[in-house]
Amino acid sequence: MAKIVTIPDPILREKSKLAVIDKKTLDLVKTLKQTLTDDKGKVKGVGLAAVQIGVLKRVFVVYSEASKKFLVFINPEITWFSKRETPKKDQKYEGCLSLPNKWSLIKRAKEVKVSYQGESGEKQNRKFSGEIATVIQHEYDHLEGILFVDRVWEQKAKLYELVKDEEGKECLEEIKIV
C-alpha cells in the first residue's frame, strides 16, 4: 500500500513516461491494487494511476465491478473516442482520490478504444463503454498531467464538496469558483 498524492503536489501536473514491463513495473501494479483495497479486501476506489502514488510511469489500474477484478493498463493510448457522450441520465458523479471529497458531473465519451499492454506484456486493443470508459478516460488524463477539475473548468460544470448537513448526513454542496 502506498500514500496517495493529493493536490497541490506538482507531480500530479507532470506527464508520465513509458514503462518497461519488468519486476519493478509489476511491483508497481501490485502496489496500485493494494492501495485501492482496504484491510478487509474491499475496493475503495474505481481506478488509480501510478502518478497518484508519486511514480511517473504510464500505468493505471481500473476495478471492474462486472468481473470483480482489476484491469491493468500499461503504456495505454486512447486511439478513439466516440462522438456520443454518456447520456446525462447515466452520468455518475466523478471524484478523485487526489482531490478528496470533490465531485462533479463531467461529460465524457460514452465509448473509447484503448491500445495497451497487460501485466504479461501482451499488446491489447479493446473497446470499453459506459462507466468503465469514463474511469479509463479519468485515469488516462492523470498520465497526461490533467486533473478532473481541469475538465470541470473547461466544461463550465459545477464542482461539489462532500460535507455533512446539520443532521450529520453526507451531502454535496456546490463550491463557488470565483
HELIX and SHEET records of a PDB file:
HELIX    1   1 PRO A   10  ARG A   13  5                                   4    
HELIX    2   2 LYS A   23  THR A   35  1                                  13    
HELIX    3   3 ALA A   50  ILE A   53  5                                   4    
HELIX    4   4 LYS A   88  ASP A   90  5                                   3    
HELIX    5   5 GLU A  131  LEU A  143  1                                  13    
HELIX    6   6 PHE A  148  GLU A  154  1                                   7    
SHEET    1   A 5 GLY A  47  ALA A  49  0                                        
SHEET    2   A 5 VAL A  59  SER A  64 -1                                        
SHEET    3   A 5 LYS A  69  PHE A  81 -1                                        
SHEET    4   A 5 GLU A 111  GLN A 117 -1                                        
SHEET    5   A 5 LYS A 123  SER A 129 -1                                        
SHEET    1   B 4 GLU A  94  CYS A  96  0                                        
SHEET    2   B 4 LEU A  99  SER A 104 -1                                        
SHEET    3   B 4 LEU A 159  LYS A 164 -1                                        
SHEET    4   B 4 GLU A 170  ILE A 175 -1                                        
END                                                                             
